[in-house]
C-alpha cells in the first residue's frame, strides 16, 4: 500500500538516504515512493531479478538463504540503517537470498532502473551500494559462525536483541513459526528456549508477542555475536 505523505520527510527516516549529499538525494526523489509492508510479506525470492530497491524507515527485513529442499535460515537483517537490493544500482542483479518482512514497516522504494540511472552519475550513491554490500557480507559471515558454533539459547537472545533494536521497542510481535524459520530450528526448540528465558524473568511471551523485561540479563544470555554485529556495522557504515 502506498502511503500519502511527504516523500522527502519520510524517506529521510532511512539513515542511508539521510546521509547522502542533498543534491544526490534530489536525483532520487522524483522516483521514490513510500509503501507500507506487512509481516511475512516476501519482497523477493532467491534467484529473482531485483527490480525494486528498498530503504526501510523502521522495522526489519530478513535475508534468508534458501536450500533446495525449501528450508531457509536467516543470514542478515536490514533496518532503517540500511538498504535491500542496492547492488542492482551497479547493473542487472539477481538476488541470492529471499527477503521477508519481519515486522510491519514503512519503507521507501525505487525501481532498479531509475536507481541505476542515478547511481551512474553519482559517486556517493555508488559508494553507498558498495559499502552497504560489505555490511551485509560481514553480517552473513558472523551469522554463519553463530549458527554453527552457538547453541539455540544464546542465538535466540541475540536475535531478540536485534529485533528490539530495529523495532525501537522492548515489545515485538513474533510467532514461534517465524522464529523457528529465522533461526533454522524446530518450533519445539523455540518453545523450550522461550519458556526457559521467560522462567528466568527476562521476557514474557504470550500469543506471539514477546516483551523484554530485563535487557541487561538478555544481553548476558546472548552470545558475543550481538555486539560483534553492532561493532562491525558501525565500522563499515
N, C-alpha and C positions, 0 to 999 in steps of 0.2 A: 504494500500500500504506500503510495506517495504522500508525504506529509506536506501540508500547506504551511510554509514558514519561510523565514529569511534564509535562503541558501547560504549566504555569506556567513551569517552569525552561527548557524548550526554546524556548517562544515568545519569551522574553526574549533569546534569541540574536539576534533581529532588533532592530536599533538603533532603528527607529521605535517598535515596541511597547515597548521598554525605556525610551524617552523619555517615555512617557505617565505622567501622574499615576496613582498606584496605583488610586484609586477609579474612574478612567475605564477603565483596563486591565481591572479586575474586571468591568466591564459586558460586555466581550467574552468573557471567559474561559469561561463555560459553553458557548459556541458554537464554540470553537476546536477544530480537530483538527490533528494533526501527521501529515504524509504524506511518503513518500519519492518522488522524481521521477527519471525516467531520462533520460539524454542523448538528445536528439532528440524527446522527447515534446512534442506540441503541446497547450498548455493552452487556447488559444482561437484561433479563426480571425478574420481581419478580417471585420467585418460581423455577427459573432455577438453576441447579448446577453451581457453579463458577468454570470454567475451565481455566481462564486466570486471572492474576493479573496485574494491570495497574498502572504505575508510570508516571504521566503527567510531561512534560517539560515546558509547557506553557498552556494557555487557561484554560478551566474549564469543569469539568464533573458535571452533576446534578444528584442527587439521589432523586427519586420520589416514594412516597407511592402511590400505585395503589388500588383503590376501586373496588368493584365487578361490578359496572356499567361502569367501564372503565375510570372514571375520575381519574386524578392524580394531585398531588401537591408536590412541591419540599420540601424536609426535610433537605437537606445538600448539600454542594458543595465541590468539591475537585480540587485543582490546583497543582502547582509544589511543594507545601509544603507537599503533601500527597500521598495517595495510595488508590486504589479501589480493593477490593477482598482479602485484606491481611489475613483475618480470615481463608481463605482456606489453609493458611500455617499451621494451627493447626489441620486440619482434613477436611474431606469432608464437604462442606458448601454450602447451598442453599441461594441464595440472597433473602433478604426480600424487596428489592426495585428494581425499574427499573433504569438503569444507562444510561443516554443520554449525548452525546457530545453537550455541549452548544456553543462552539466556535471551529473553525478549530484548530487543535493542533497536536503537535508531542508527542509521548508517548513511553516509554519503557514498554514492556510486557514480561511476563514469564509464561509458562504453570504452572498451580497449582501443578501438580505432581512434577515438578522439584523444585518449591518453597518449597513444604512441605519437600522434602528431605534435602534442605539446612537449613531450619528452625529447623529441628530435631537435627542438630548438632551445632546450633549457638544461644547462649543466646541473643546477640544483635539483631538478626533477630526476635527471639521470642518476645522480649520486644517491638520491632517496631510494630509487629502485634497488641499486646495488647494495647500499648499506643495510637496508632492512632485510634483504635476502640473506645477508650474513647473520643477522639476528635470528632468523628462522632456522638456519643451518645450525647455529650454536644451540638453540633450544632443542632441536632434534637430537643432537649428539648427547646432551645432558639427559634428556628424557629416555633415550635408548639405554644409557648406562643405568639410570634409575630403575627402569623396568627390569633390567637383567640382574641387578645386584641387590636391590632393596625389597623387603617384604611388603605385603599389601598395606599394613597399618601405617608405616611412615609415608608411603606413596599416597594413601587416602588423605592423610593430614596435609601433605604438601599440596595436593590438588584442591582441597577445601580452602587453604590459604590463598592460592592463586585465584580461585573463583571469587572469594570475598573481596580481594583487591580489585578485580575487574568490575564487580558489582558495586563497589564503594559502599558495602553494607555487610553487616555480620549475619544477615539472613539471606539465604539463597534457595531457590526452588529447583530441586534436582531429584528425579526419580531414581530408584535403585537400578532400574534397567539402564538408564542413561549413564549412571556412574560406572556400572559394570562394563559397558562398552568402552567408555573413555579409558578405563584402567586395564582393559583386556583381561578381565577375570569373570568368574561366575557370579550371578546375582547373590547366591547364598554366601559367598565370601564377603561381599559388600555388606550384607545384613549382619554377619558376625562381627565385622570390624566396627561398623557404625554403632552396634549395640555396646561393644566394649568401650568405645570412646565416649558414648553417652553415659555409661555406668560410671565412668571416671569424672563425670560432671563437667566435661569440656564442651559438649554440644548437646542440643536437643534435636531429635529427628522424628517428625510426625507428618504423615500424609504428603511425603515428597518435599517437605520444607525443612531445611537444616538451619539451625541458629547456633552461632558460635557464642558460647558463654564465657570461655576463658582462652583468649587468644594467645597469651604467653605460654600456657600449657600446651596448646595445639602446636605452637612453634617448636616446643621442646620434643613433642612426639613426632614431628615431621623429620624427614631426612635433610641433610645439608643441601640437597638439590634445590630447595625453595630459595635459599639465599644465594646459591650459585647462579640460578637463573636471573635473579634480580641484579646481581653484580654484573653479569655478562651483558644484560640488556642495557644497563647504564653505561658501560664502557663502549658498546657498539653504537649506541643511539647518537 
